[in-house]
Amino acid sequence: MKLDILAFAAHPDDIELSAAGTLMKHIAQGKTVGIIDLTQGELGSRGTIETRYEEADAASKIIGISARVNLKMADGFFNDSEENKRLVIEQIRRFQPKVVLANAIEDRHPDHGRAAKLVSEACFLAGLRKIETVWEGESQLAHRPKAVYHYIQDHYLKADFCVDVTEFIDRKIEAIKAYKTQFYDPNSKEPITPISGEEFFDFIKGRMMQYGRPIGAKYAEGFTVERELGINSFDDLI
């Protein structure tokens, strides 16, 4: 299965919080999209591995993606080892995406920056034919995505470009709320966390309004790039 966009996340719900609107918009345009979660989010203060899988499945249906894979790296402790890079390379070669989305290059959670570096390096290495990988008993062909973009997460970062997702704001919030154990539930007996309060959704919408205002949109998601963007016309930037 070839995908147009493959989005990587250190934890289940990273994509939903920061790039779900962008994925929905591209799916509506006919693009095929998949998500690769690096870890199972097992160190989260709320919920369990089992509930995270159930919630990720529910969120995937809301977004409308074609595939979702969990690589089961160690939450909080994964690094950019050869073993982990090969796990990412296998998925890149398996799905052969044109575009890869990865975690924020710097953020509150240390896993996010590490995941950004790991995925970015794996995208380059996936294009080297002398690195041999096998999937389902068959040798994989080298494949390097055309672009790697990093979505912006908890920390504010100046965006290199923003995507108007106003049309998809309600579905994005619905996808986030699919992670019932992680976010606001007045009846929950789980520990209070920085993202479990009802006001967290105000923060999410406020950040999206912050990125939307400069481009004349009500809600937008921001991204940073690793290299200069190329255009054919000024119309591409309007």
GIZISUL-V67496 format. One record per residue. RES is the residue in three letters. PHI is phi as a letter, one per 20 degrees, with the letter a starting at -180 (999 if undefined). D_FIRST is the distance of its C-alpha to the first C-alpha in Angstrom with 1 decimal. Layout:
res:RES phi:PHI d_first:D_FIRST
res:RES phi:PHI d_first:D_FIRST
//
This chain:
res:MET phi:999 d_first:0.0
res:LYS phi:e d_first:3.8
res:LEU phi:d d_first:6.5
res:ASP phi:f d_first:10.1
res:ILE phi:c d_first:11.8
res:LEU phi:c d_first:11.6
res:ALA phi:d d_first:14.9
res:PHE phi:d d_first:16.7
res:ALA phi:b d_first:19.8
res:ALA phi:f d_first:22.6
res:HIS phi:c d_first:23.3
res:PRO phi:g d_first:21.9
res:ASP phi:n d_first:23.4
res:ASP phi:f d_first:23.5
res:ILE phi:f d_first:20.8
res:GLU phi:g d_first:22.5
res:LEU phi:f d_first:25.8
res:SER phi:d d_first:25.0
res:ALA phi:b d_first:21.9
res:ALA phi:f d_first:21.0
res:GLY phi:f d_first:22.8
res:THR phi:f d_first:21.0
res:LEU phi:f d_first:17.5
res:MET phi:g d_first:19.0
res:LYS phi:f d_first:20.5
res:HIS phi:f d_first:17.3
res:ILE phi:f d_first:15.5
res:ALA phi:f d_first:18.7
res:GLN phi:e d_first:18.4
res:GLY phi:n d_first:15.1
res:LYS phi:e d_first:12.8
res:THR phi:e d_first:9.6
res:VAL phi:c d_first:10.5
res:GLY phi:c d_first:10.1
res:ILE phi:c d_first:13.2
res:ILE phi:d d_first:14.1
res:ASP phi:e d_first:17.7
res:LEU phi:f d_first:19.7
res:THR phi:c d_first:22.5
res:GLN phi:e d_first:23.4
res:GLY phi:m d_first:26.2
res:GLU phi:f d_first:28.7
res:LEU phi:e d_first:31.6
res:GLY phi:g d_first:31.6
res:SER phi:f d_first:35.1
res:ARG phi:c d_first:34.0
res:GLY phi:m d_first:31.9
res:THR phi:c d_first:30.3
res:ILE phi:g d_first:27.0
res:GLU phi:f d_first:26.7
res:THR phi:f d_first:27.4
res:ARG phi:f d_first:25.0
res:TYR phi:f d_first:22.0
res:GLU phi:f d_first:23.4
res:GLU phi:f d_first:23.9
res:ALA phi:f d_first:20.5
res:ASP phi:f d_first:19.0
res:ALA phi:f d_first:21.5
res:ALA phi:f d_first:20.8
res:SER phi:f d_first:17.1
res:LYS phi:f d_first:18.0
res:ILE phi:f d_first:20.5
res:ILE phi:f d_first:18.3
res:GLY phi:n d_first:15.6
res:ILE phi:f d_first:12.5
res:SER phi:e d_first:9.1
res:ALA phi:b d_first:9.1
res:ARG phi:b d_first:12.1
res:VAL phi:c d_first:13.1
res:ASN phi:d d_first:16.7
res:LEU phi:e d_first:17.8
res:LYS phi:l d_first:21.4
res:MET phi:f d_first:23.2
res:ALA phi:f d_first:26.9
res:ASP phi:g d_first:27.7
res:GLY phi:n d_first:30.4
res:PHE phi:c d_first:30.6
res:PHE phi:f d_first:27.3
res:ASN phi:c d_first:27.9
res:ASP phi:e d_first:26.3
res:SER phi:f d_first:26.8
res:GLU phi:g d_first:25.0
res:GLU phi:g d_first:23.5
res:ASN phi:f d_first:22.0
res:LYS phi:f d_first:20.8
res:ARG phi:f d_first:19.0
res:LEU phi:f d_first:17.2
res:VAL phi:f d_first:16.0
res:ILE phi:g d_first:15.3
res:GLU phi:g d_first:13.0
res:GLN phi:f d_first:10.8
res:ILE phi:f d_first:11.1
res:ARG phi:f d_first:10.3
res:ARG phi:f d_first:7.3
res:PHE phi:e d_first:5.7
res:GLN phi:l d_first:8.2
res:PRO phi:f d_first:9.7
res:LYS phi:f d_first:12.8
res:VAL phi:c d_first:14.8
res:VAL phi:d d_first:15.4
res:LEU phi:d d_first:17.9
res:ALA phi:c d_first:20.1
res:ASN phi:g d_first:23.3
res:ALA phi:f d_first:26.7
res:ILE phi:f d_first:28.3
res:GLU phi:b d_first:31.4
res:ASP phi:a d_first:32.1
res:ARG phi:g d_first:34.3
res:HIS phi:e d_first:32.1
res:PRO phi:f d_first:32.0
res:ASP phi:f d_first:28.4
res:HIS phi:f d_first:27.1
res:GLY phi:f d_first:28.5
res:ARG phi:f d_first:27.5
res:ALA phi:f d_first:23.9
res:ALA phi:g d_first:24.1
res:LYS phi:f d_first:25.4
res:LEU phi:g d_first:23.2
res:VAL phi:f d_first:19.9
res:SER phi:g d_first:21.5
res:GLU phi:f d_first:22.7
res:ALA phi:f d_first:19.5
res:CYS phi:f d_first:17.8
res:PHE phi:f d_first:20.5
res:LEU phi:f d_first:20.5
res:ALA phi:f d_first:16.8
res:GLY phi:e d_first:18.0
res:LEU phi:e d_first:20.7
res:ARG phi:f d_first:20.0
res:LYS phi:f d_first:22.8
res:ILE phi:e d_first:21.2
res:GLU phi:e d_first:19.6
res:THR phi:c d_first:16.9
res:VAL phi:c d_first:15.5
res:TRP phi:c d_first:12.5
res:GLU phi:l d_first:13.2
res:GLY phi:n d_first:16.0
res:GLU phi:c d_first:14.5
res:SER phi:f d_first:15.4
res:GLN phi:e d_first:13.0
res:LEU phi:e d_first:13.6
res:ALA phi:f d_first:15.2
res:HIS phi:b d_first:13.6
res:ARG phi:c d_first:15.8
res:PRO phi:g d_first:15.0
res:LYS phi:f d_first:17.5
res:ALA phi:b d_first:19.1
res:VAL phi:c d_first:19.7
res:TYR phi:d d_first:21.5
res:HIS phi:d d_first:23.4
res:TYR phi:f d_first:24.1
res:ILE phi:d d_first:27.7
res:GLN phi:d d_first:28.8
res:ASP phi:f d_first:32.2
res:HIS phi:f d_first:34.3
res:TYR phi:f d_first:35.0
res:LEU phi:c d_first:33.7
res:LYS phi:f d_first:34.4
res:ALA phi:f d_first:31.2
res:ASP phi:e d_first:30.3
res:PHE phi:b d_first:28.6
res:CYS phi:c d_first:28.3
res:VAL phi:d d_first:26.1
res:ASP phi:f d_first:28.0
res:VAL phi:c d_first:26.6
res:THR phi:g d_first:29.8
res:GLU phi:f d_first:28.2
res:PHE phi:d d_first:25.9
res:ILE phi:f d_first:28.5
res:ASP phi:f d_first:29.2
res:ARG phi:f d_first:25.7
res:LYS phi:f d_first:25.2
res:ILE phi:f d_first:28.4
res:GLU phi:f d_first:27.3
res:ALA phi:f d_first:24.1
res:ILE phi:f d_first:26.4
res:LYS phi:f d_first:28.8
res:ALA phi:f d_first:26.2
res:TYR phi:e d_first:27.1
res:LYS phi:f d_first:30.5
res:THR phi:f d_first:31.8
res:GLN phi:e d_first:31.3
res:PHE phi:d d_first:32.9
res:TYR phi:g d_first:36.1
res:ASP phi:b d_first:37.5
res:PRO phi:f d_first:41.3
res:ASN phi:e d_first:41.5
res:SER phi:f d_first:39.6
res:LYS phi:d d_first:41.7
res:GLU phi:f d_first:39.2
res:PRO phi:f d_first:40.3
res:ILE phi:f d_first:40.5
res:THR phi:c d_first:38.1
res:PRO phi:f d_first:37.7
res:ILE phi:d d_first:34.9
res:SER phi:e d_first:36.3
res:GLY phi:e d_first:39.0
res:GLU phi:f d_first:38.9
res:GLU phi:f d_first:39.6
res:PHE phi:f d_first:36.3
res:PHE phi:f d_first:34.8
res:ASP phi:f d_first:37.5
res:PHE phi:f d_first:36.4
res:ILE phi:g d_first:32.8
res:LYS phi:f d_first:33.9
res:GLY phi:f d_first:36.6
res:ARG phi:f d_first:34.3
res:MET phi:f d_first:32.1
res:MET phi:f d_first:35.3
res:GLN phi:f d_first:36.3
res:TYR phi:f d_first:33.2
res:GLY phi:f d_first:33.5
res:ARG phi:g d_first:37.2
res:PRO phi:f d_first:37.1
res:ILE phi:d d_first:34.5
res:GLY phi:m d_first:36.3
res:ALA phi:d d_first:33.9
res:LYS phi:f d_first:34.8
res:TYR phi:c d_first:31.8
res:ALA phi:b d_first:29.4
res:GLU phi:d d_first:27.2
res:GLY phi:d d_first:28.0
res:PHE phi:c d_first:26.1
res:THR phi:d d_first:27.3
res:VAL phi:d d_first:26.1
res:GLU phi:e d_first:26.4
res:ARG phi:b d_first:27.5
res:GLU phi:f d_first:29.2
res:LEU phi:e d_first:27.3
res:GLY phi:d d_first:27.7
res:ILE phi:c d_first:28.5
res:ASN phi:e d_first:29.6
res:SER phi:b d_first:32.1
res:PHE phi:g d_first:33.9
res:ASP phi:f d_first:32.4
res:ASP phi:f d_first:29.1
res:LEU phi:d d_first:31.1
res:ILE phi:e d_first:32.7
//
